[in-house]
Amino acid sequence: MHDYEIFIEEINPCGGEKHSQKTLIEAEAASPEAYVKENGRYPILETTTTDKGDVVIVTGDNQGTFVRYTFTE
């Protein structure tokens, strides 16, 4: 298990990124993908890694609502 700081942005089609709901939490998980599969509402659409080594996972409902998770170890 790894300890992560997770920045969660919930983006809806009406407000866009400017009006996204942002939350910062700490959690323990086997991997970022395992955390999102267990706790997320939507299926994973994309997984990327930033230059700093953070893992970014985007989930969504394919109708304009997205949730972006940024994991920092």
C-alpha positions in Angstrom: 0.0 0.0 0.0 1.1 3.5 -0.8 0.1 6.8 0.8 -1.2 9.4 -1.7 -2.3 13.0 -1.6 -5.1 13.2 -4.1 -6.4 16.3 -5.7 -9.9 15.7 -7.1 -11.6 18.0 -9.6 -15.2 17.4 -10.6 -16.0 19.1 -13.9 -19.5 19.4 -15.2 -20.5 20.5 -18.7 -22.3 23.7 -17.5 -19.6 25.2 -15.3 -16.5 23.8 -17.0 -13.1 23.8 -15.4 -13.4 27.3 -14.1 -16.3 26.3 -11.8 -15.1 22.8 -10.9 -15.5 21.4 -7.4 -12.1 20.8 -6.0 -11.1 18.5 -3.0 -7.8 17.5 -1.5 -7.6 14.3 0.4 -5.0 11.8 1.7 -5.6 8.1 1.1 -3.8 4.7 1.2 -4.1 2.5 -1.9 -2.3 -0.3 -3.8 -2.2 2.0 -6.8 -3.9 5.1 -8.2 -5.9 2.9 -10.6 -7.1 0.7 -7.8 -8.2 3.7 -5.8 -10.3 5.1 -8.7 -11.8 1.7 -9.5 -12.9 1.2 -5.9 -14.0 4.8 -5.1 -14.8 6.5 -8.4 -18.3 6.9 -9.9 -17.3 6.7 -13.5 -15.0 4.4 -15.6 -11.4 5.5 -16.3 -11.0 7.3 -19.6 -7.3 8.3 -19.5 -4.2 7.8 -17.4 -1.1 10.0 -17.8 2.0 10.9 -15.8 3.2 14.5 -15.3 6.9 15.6 -15.5 7.0 15.6 -11.7 5.9 11.9 -11.6 2.3 12.6 -10.5 -0.3 10.2 -11.9 -3.4 11.9 -13.4 -6.5 9.8 -14.0 -9.5 11.2 -15.8 -12.9 9.5 -15.5 -16.2 10.5 -17.0 -19.7 9.7 -18.1 -19.1 10.4 -21.9 -21.8 13.2 -21.6 -19.6 16.1 -20.5 -19.1 15.3 -16.8 -15.5 14.5 -15.8 -13.6 13.8 -12.6 -9.8 14.3 -12.7 -7.7 12.7 -10.0 -4.1 13.8 -9.5 -2.1 11.5 -7.3 1.1 12.6 -5.5 3.1 10.1 -3.4 
